[in-house]
Amino acid sequence: METEEMDESLLHTALKIDDTDDDNFDLDIPPTTGNEYLRRVRQEAKECPDVMVANLDTTVFHSKQTIKVSQPVICCPAPRGLAPSLSWQKHQIATFSTLRQRFIQHQAFLKKNKIKPAKVPNSNDAESWCRLCFGRLTVKPRQEAEPMIQNGDVQPKPAPSPLQINGSPPLVSIISAMAQPAIVKVLQYHVNWLEATGFTSHQGRWLYALMTALQKPLIPEACSLLRTLARLCSQIRATLTQDEAGENQLTELNLMICLVARYFDQGDLIEDGNT
């Protein structure tokens, strides 16, 4: 009762009601004055619950639904004995964080010295990015080595042999030349390719490099892509057997999930490492 009186006191009176008459009026008798009508309305309103829920049969709307809402992204649990330990995850996060700082410093160096960025495909040209990342490109021989991002560090790339037809590794010069919208767009391509063709170590290096350049806080699109990436990696990991546990693929899949969950703050995807 006190709560109702407090709520009423917070509302502005729209129509003044004369309460001098006796409240024990018969609701079955039609009101004879405007004041009686308003008092009946107020009395009926007090008898209604604060929240009303309509009991509708929503199945009749299924055929007319135009927007589908996807289920929340949930990672598949790791098979017994294949989940990464907590100490391993912390070490990977520390290594990744250090690499990101070095990459930021490298970008600042390029900007300060006005070094012209490398030429990369247009971010909307998925076919050109596919050729660049996975092959069918003729690489001209170079005398000097060029660095690339691999295994959480910046390492020199050996000069390729003439007419080498392979996908390019994620060179620092390529990643540095990509604006943030391009990073998100190419990440989207890789997530789509991962879902269509499966996971490879070569693609894992590209995903790692793109996440190295991905800015925080995440925009909604990037956040959704990372969560989808973690889900796909967990699904692939769930198919691995104990015999395959010692291969590099398990470590790489665990690394992708770990970075998304712990570094990019997707707390509901975190694995405690006890399974």
C-alpha positions as a Markdown table, in Angstrom:
| # | Residue | x | y | z |
|---|---|---|---|---|
| 1 | Met | 0.0 | 0.0 | 0.0 |
| 2 | Glu | 2.8 | 2.4 | 0.9 |
| 3 | Thr | 4.5 | 1.6 | -2.5 |
| 4 | Glu | 1.3 | 2.4 | -4.4 |
| 5 | Glu | 0.8 | 5.7 | -2.5 |
| 6 | Met | 4.5 | 6.6 | -3.3 |
| 7 | Asp | 4.0 | 5.8 | -7.0 |
| 8 | Glu | 0.9 | 7.9 | -7.1 |
| 9 | Ser | 2.7 | 10.8 | -5.4 |
| 10 | Leu | 5.3 | 10.8 | -8.2 |
| 11 | Leu | 2.7 | 11.2 | -10.9 |
| 12 | His | 1.3 | 14.4 | -12.0 |
| 13 | Thr | -2.5 | 14.7 | -11.6 |
| 14 | Ala | -4.2 | 15.1 | -15.0 |
| 15 | Leu | -7.8 | 15.5 | -13.8 |
| 16 | Lys | -8.7 | 16.5 | -10.3 |
| 17 | Ile | -11.1 | 14.1 | -8.6 |
| 18 | Asp | -13.3 | 15.0 | -5.7 |
| 19 | Asp | -12.8 | 12.4 | -2.9 |
| 20 | Thr | -15.2 | 13.9 | -0.4 |
| 21 | Asp | -17.9 | 11.4 | -1.2 |
| 22 | Asp | -18.0 | 7.9 | 0.3 |
| 23 | Asp | -15.7 | 5.4 | -1.5 |
| 24 | Asn | -18.3 | 2.7 | -1.0 |
| 25 | Phe | -20.0 | 3.2 | -4.3 |
| 26 | Asp | -21.6 | 0.5 | -6.3 |
| 27 | Leu | -19.6 | -0.3 | -9.4 |
| 28 | Asp | -22.6 | -2.1 | -11.0 |
| 29 | Ile | -24.5 | 1.1 | -11.3 |
| 30 | Pro | -23.6 | 3.4 | -14.2 |
| 31 | Pro | -21.9 | 6.6 | -13.1 |
| 32 | Thr | -24.2 | 9.7 | -13.1 |
| 33 | Thr | -21.4 | 12.3 | -13.0 |
| 34 | Gly | -18.0 | 12.8 | -14.5 |
| 35 | Asn | -16.4 | 12.7 | -11.0 |
| 36 | Glu | -18.0 | 9.3 | -10.3 |
| 37 | Tyr | -16.7 | 8.0 | -13.7 |
| 38 | Leu | -13.2 | 9.1 | -12.9 |
| 39 | Arg | -13.3 | 7.5 | -9.4 |
| 40 | Arg | -14.5 | 4.2 | -11.0 |
| 41 | Val | -11.6 | 4.3 | -13.5 |
| 42 | Arg | -9.1 | 4.9 | -10.7 |
| 43 | Gln | -10.6 | 2.1 | -8.6 |
| 44 | Glu | -10.4 | -0.3 | -11.5 |
| 45 | Ala | -6.8 | 0.7 | -12.2 |
| 46 | Lys | -5.8 | -0.2 | -8.7 |
| 47 | Glu | -7.3 | -3.7 | -9.0 |
| 48 | Cys | -5.2 | -4.4 | -12.1 |
| 49 | Pro | -1.7 | -6.0 | -11.7 |
| 50 | Asp | 1.4 | -3.9 | -12.3 |
| 51 | Val | 2.4 | -6.0 | -15.3 |
| 52 | Met | 0.1 | -7.6 | -17.8 |
| 53 | Val | 1.3 | -10.3 | -20.2 |
| 54 | Ala | -0.8 | -11.3 | -23.2 |
| 55 | Asn | -1.2 | -15.0 | -23.8 |
| 56 | Leu | -0.7 | -15.2 | -27.5 |
| 57 | Asp | -0.2 | -18.1 | -29.9 |
| 58 | Thr | 3.1 | -17.0 | -31.6 |
| 59 | Thr | 3.2 | -20.0 | -33.9 |
| 60 | Val | 0.9 | -18.2 | -36.3 |
| 61 | Phe | 3.6 | -15.7 | -37.0 |
| 62 | His | 6.4 | -18.2 | -37.9 |
| 63 | Ser | 5.6 | -18.2 | -41.6 |
| 64 | Lys | 5.6 | -14.4 | -41.7 |
| 65 | Gln | 9.0 | -13.9 | -39.8 |
| 66 | Thr | 11.6 | -12.1 | -41.9 |
| 67 | Ile | 14.4 | -11.7 | -39.4 |
| 68 | Lys | 16.0 | -14.7 | -37.8 |
| 69 | Val | 17.8 | -14.3 | -34.5 |
| 70 | Ser | 20.7 | -16.6 | -34.1 |
| 71 | Gln | 21.4 | -18.6 | -31.0 |
| 72 | Pro | 24.2 | -17.3 | -28.7 |
| 73 | Val | 27.7 | -18.4 | -29.7 |
| 74 | Ile | 28.7 | -21.2 | -27.3 |
| 75 | Cys | 32.0 | -23.0 | -27.7 |
| 76 | Cys | 32.1 | -26.8 | -27.6 |
| 77 | Pro | 33.9 | -28.1 | -24.5 |
| 78 | Ala | 37.3 | -29.6 | -25.2 |
| 79 | Pro | 37.6 | -33.4 | -25.2 |
| 80 | Arg | 39.0 | -34.7 | -21.9 |
| 81 | Gly | 42.6 | -34.0 | -21.6 |
| 82 | Leu | 42.8 | -31.6 | -24.6 |
| 83 | Ala | 41.9 | -28.3 | -22.8 |
| 84 | Pro | 44.8 | -25.9 | -22.4 |
| 85 | Ser | 46.2 | -25.4 | -18.9 |
| 86 | Leu | 45.6 | -22.0 | -17.1 |
| 87 | Ser | 49.4 | -21.3 | -17.0 |
| 88 | Trp | 49.7 | -22.0 | -20.7 |
| 89 | Gln | 46.8 | -19.6 | -21.5 |
| 90 | Lys | 48.4 | -16.9 | -19.3 |
| 91 | His | 51.7 | -17.3 | -21.1 |
| 92 | Gln | 50.1 | -17.0 | -24.5 |
| 93 | Ile | 48.2 | -13.8 | -23.5 |
| 94 | Ala | 51.4 | -12.2 | -22.2 |
| 95 | Thr | 53.2 | -13.1 | -25.4 |
| 96 | Phe | 50.4 | -11.8 | -27.6 |
| 97 | Ser | 50.1 | -8.6 | -25.6 |
| 98 | Thr | 53.9 | -8.0 | -26.0 |
| 99 | Leu | 53.6 | -8.6 | -29.8 |
| 100 | Arg | 50.8 | -6.1 | -30.1 |
| 101 | Gln | 52.8 | -3.5 | -28.4 |
| 102 | Arg | 55.7 | -4.1 | -30.7 |
| 103 | Phe | 53.4 | -3.9 | -33.7 |
| 104 | Ile | 52.0 | -0.5 | -32.5 |
| 105 | Gln | 55.6 | 0.8 | -32.1 |
| 106 | His | 56.3 | -0.4 | -35.6 |
| 107 | Gln | 53.3 | 1.4 | -37.0 |
| 108 | Ala | 54.4 | 4.6 | -35.2 |
| 109 | Phe | 57.8 | 4.2 | -36.7 |
| 110 | Leu | 56.4 | 4.0 | -40.2 |
| 111 | Lys | 54.2 | 7.0 | -39.6 |
| 112 | Lys | 57.0 | 9.1 | -38.1 |
| 113 | Asn | 59.4 | 8.4 | -40.9 |
| 114 | Lys | 56.6 | 8.7 | -43.6 |
| 115 | Ile | 57.5 | 5.3 | -45.0 |
| 116 | Lys | 55.2 | 4.4 | -47.9 |
| 117 | Pro | 53.0 | 1.4 | -47.1 |
| 118 | Ala | 53.0 | -1.7 | -49.2 |
| 119 | Lys | 50.3 | -2.1 | -51.8 |
| 120 | Val | 47.5 | -4.5 | -50.8 |
| 121 | Pro | 44.3 | -5.6 | -52.5 |
| 122 | Asn | 41.1 | -3.6 | -51.9 |
| 123 | Ser | 39.4 | -4.7 | -48.8 |
| 124 | Asn | 36.2 | -5.5 | -50.8 |
| 125 | Asp | 38.1 | -7.7 | -53.2 |
| 126 | Ala | 37.7 | -11.1 | -51.6 |
| 127 | Glu | 39.1 | -13.0 | -54.5 |
| 128 | Ser | 42.3 | -11.1 | -54.6 |
| 129 | Trp | 42.7 | -11.6 | -50.8 |
| 130 | Cys | 42.1 | -15.3 | -51.3 |
| 131 | Arg | 44.9 | -15.4 | -53.9 |
| 132 | Leu | 47.2 | -13.4 | -51.7 |
| 133 | Cys | 46.7 | -15.6 | -48.6 |
| 134 | Phe | 46.4 | -19.0 | -50.1 |
| 135 | Gly | 48.3 | -19.1 | -53.4 |
| 136 | Arg | 48.2 | -18.8 | -57.1 |
| 137 | Leu | 50.4 | -15.8 | -57.0 |
| 138 | Thr | 53.8 | -15.6 | -58.6 |
| 139 | Val | 56.3 | -14.2 | -56.2 |
| 140 | Lys | 59.3 | -12.4 | -57.6 |
| 141 | Pro | 62.7 | -13.3 | -56.0 |
| 142 | Arg | 64.1 | -10.8 | -53.5 |
| 143 | Gln | 67.6 | -10.3 | -52.3 |
| 144 | Glu | 66.7 | -8.9 | -48.9 |
| 145 | Ala | 64.6 | -10.7 | -46.3 |
| 146 | Glu | 61.3 | -9.3 | -45.1 |
| 147 | Pro | 59.8 | -9.8 | -41.6 |
| 148 | Met | 56.7 | -11.7 | -41.0 |
| 149 | Ile | 54.5 | -12.4 | -37.9 |
| 150 | Gln | 54.8 | -16.0 | -36.8 |
| 151 | Asn | 54.6 | -17.8 | -33.5 |
| 152 | Gly | 54.1 | -14.7 | -31.5 |
| 153 | Asp | 57.2 | -12.9 | -32.8 |
| 154 | Val | 58.5 | -10.9 | -35.7 |
| 155 | Gln | 60.9 | -13.1 | -37.7 |
| 156 | Pro | 62.8 | -12.6 | -41.0 |
| 157 | Lys | 61.3 | -14.2 | -44.0 |
| 158 | Pro | 63.8 | -16.1 | -46.3 |
| 159 | Ala | 63.9 | -14.9 | -49.8 |
| 160 | Pro | 61.6 | -17.0 | -52.0 |
| 161 | Ser | 62.8 | -18.9 | -55.0 |
| 162 | Pro | 61.8 | -17.7 | -58.5 |
| 163 | Leu | 58.3 | -18.4 | -59.6 |
| 164 | Gln | 57.3 | -19.7 | -56.2 |
| 165 | Ile | 53.5 | -20.2 | -56.3 |
| 166 | Asn | 52.4 | -20.2 | -52.7 |
| 167 | Gly | 50.1 | -18.2 | -50.5 |
| 168 | Ser | 51.9 | -15.3 | -48.8 |
| 169 | Pro | 52.6 | -15.5 | -45.1 |
| 170 | Pro | 51.2 | -12.6 | -43.0 |
| 171 | Leu | 54.1 | -10.2 | -43.6 |
| 172 | Val | 54.4 | -7.2 | -41.3 |
| 173 | Ser | 54.5 | -5.0 | -44.4 |
| 174 | Ile | 51.1 | -6.3 | -45.4 |
| 175 | Ile | 49.4 | -6.1 | -42.0 |
| 176 | Ser | 50.9 | -2.6 | -41.4 |
| 177 | Ala | 49.4 | -1.3 | -44.7 |
| 178 | Met | 45.9 | -2.3 | -43.8 |
| 179 | Ala | 43.5 | 0.2 | -42.2 |
| 180 | Gln | 41.3 | -1.0 | -39.4 |
| 181 | Pro | 38.2 | -1.5 | -41.6 |
| 182 | Ala | 40.3 | -3.6 | -43.9 |
| 183 | Ile | 41.5 | -5.7 | -40.9 |
| 184 | Val | 37.9 | -6.4 | -39.9 |
| 185 | Lys | 36.9 | -7.2 | -43.5 |
| 186 | Val | 39.8 | -9.6 | -44.2 |
| 187 | Leu | 39.1 | -11.2 | -40.8 |
| 188 | Gln | 35.6 | -11.8 | -42.0 |
| 189 | Tyr | 36.9 | -13.5 | -45.1 |
| 190 | His | 39.1 | -15.8 | -43.1 |
| 191 | Val | 36.3 | -16.8 | -40.8 |
| 192 | Asn | 34.1 | -17.6 | -43.8 |
| 193 | Trp | 36.9 | -19.6 | -45.4 |
| 194 | Leu | 37.5 | -21.4 | -42.1 |
| 195 | Glu | 33.9 | -22.5 | -41.9 |
| 196 | Ala | 33.9 | -23.6 | -45.6 |
| 197 | Thr | 37.3 | -25.4 | -45.8 |
| 198 | Gly | 38.5 | -26.2 | -42.3 |
| 199 | Phe | 41.5 | -25.1 | -40.4 |
| 200 | Thr | 45.1 | -25.0 | -41.5 |
| 201 | Ser | 48.3 | -23.8 | -39.8 |
| 202 | His | 48.8 | -21.3 | -42.6 |
| 203 | Gln | 45.4 | -19.8 | -42.1 |
| 204 | Gly | 46.1 | -19.9 | -38.3 |
| 205 | Arg | 49.1 | -17.6 | -38.8 |
| 206 | Trp | 46.9 | -15.1 | -40.8 |
| 207 | Leu | 44.2 | -15.1 | -38.1 |
| 208 | Tyr | 46.9 | -14.5 | -35.4 |
| 209 | Ala | 48.4 | -11.6 | -37.4 |
| 210 | Leu | 45.0 | -10.0 | -38.0 |
| 211 | Met | 44.1 | -10.2 | -34.3 |
| 212 | Thr | 47.5 | -8.6 | -33.6 |
| 213 | Ala | 46.4 | -5.5 | -35.5 |
| 214 | Leu | 42.8 | -5.6 | -34.3 |
| 215 | Gln | 42.0 | -2.5 | -32.2 |
| 216 | Lys | 40.3 | -2.6 | -28.8 |
| 217 | Pro | 37.6 | -1.9 | -27.8 |
| 218 | Leu | 36.0 | -4.1 | -30.4 |
| 219 | Ile | 33.4 | -2.8 | -32.7 |
| 220 | Pro | 30.2 | -5.1 | -32.7 |
| 221 | Glu | 31.1 | -6.6 | -36.1 |
| 222 | Ala | 34.6 | -7.5 | -35.0 |
| 223 | Cys | 33.3 | -8.9 | -31.7 |
| 224 | Ser | 30.8 | -11.1 | -33.5 |
| 225 | Leu | 33.5 | -12.4 | -35.9 |
| 226 | Leu | 35.9 | -13.3 | -33.1 |
| 227 | Arg | 33.1 | -15.2 | -31.2 |
| 228 | Thr | 32.3 | -17.1 | -34.4 |
| 229 | Leu | 36.0 | -17.9 | -34.9 |
| 230 | Ala | 36.2 | -19.3 | -31.4 |
| 231 | Arg | 33.1 | -21.4 | -31.9 |
| 232 | Leu | 34.4 | -22.8 | -35.2 |
| 233 | Cys | 37.7 | -23.7 | -33.7 |
| 234 | Ser | 36.1 | -25.4 | -30.7 |
| 235 | Gln | 33.9 | -27.5 | -33.1 |
| 236 | Ile | 37.0 | -28.6 | -35.0 |
| 237 | Arg | 38.9 | -29.3 | -31.8 |
| 238 | Ala | 35.9 | -31.5 | -30.6 |
| 239 | Thr | 36.5 | -33.8 | -33.5 |
| 240 | Leu | 40.2 | -34.5 | -32.6 |
| 241 | Thr | 41.2 | -37.8 | -31.1 |
| 242 | Gln | 43.7 | -38.5 | -28.5 |
| 243 | Asp | 46.2 | -39.7 | -31.2 |
| 244 | Glu | 45.9 | -36.2 | -32.8 |
| 245 | Ala | 46.4 | -34.4 | -29.5 |
| 246 | Gly | 50.1 | -34.1 | -30.0 |
| 247 | Glu | 49.9 | -32.4 | -33.4 |
| 248 | Asn | 50.3 | -28.7 | -33.9 |
| 249 | Gln | 46.6 | -28.2 | -34.9 |
| 250 | Leu | 45.4 | -28.8 | -31.3 |
| 251 | Thr | 47.8 | -26.1 | -30.0 |
| 252 | Glu | 46.8 | -23.6 | -32.7 |
| 253 | Leu | 43.0 | -24.2 | -32.1 |
| 254 | Asn | 43.5 | -23.7 | -28.4 |
| 255 | Leu | 45.4 | -20.5 | -29.0 |
| 256 | Met | 42.6 | -19.0 | -31.2 |
| 257 | Ile | 40.0 | -19.8 | -28.5 |
| 258 | Cys | 42.3 | -18.5 | -25.7 |
| 259 | Leu | 42.9 | -15.2 | -27.4 |
| 260 | Val | 39.3 | -14.5 | -28.2 |
| 261 | Ala | 38.1 | -15.4 | -24.7 |
| 262 | Arg | 40.8 | -13.9 | -22.5 |
| 263 | Tyr | 42.5 | -11.1 | -24.5 |
| 264 | Phe | 39.4 | -9.8 | -26.2 |
| 265 | Asp | 37.3 | -10.1 | -23.1 |
| 266 | Gln | 34.8 | -12.7 | -24.1 |
| 267 | Gly | 34.5 | -14.0 | -20.6 |
| 268 | Asp | 31.7 | -16.5 | -21.2 |
| 269 | Leu | 34.0 | -18.4 | -23.6 |
| 270 | Ile | 36.9 | -18.7 | -21.1 |
| 271 | Glu | 38.1 | -22.3 | -20.4 |
| 272 | Asp | 39.5 | -23.0 | -16.9 |
| 273 | Gly | 41.9 | -25.6 | -18.1 |
| 274 | Asn | 40.7 | -28.3 | -15.6 |
| 275 | Thr | 39.0 | -30.6 | -18.1 |
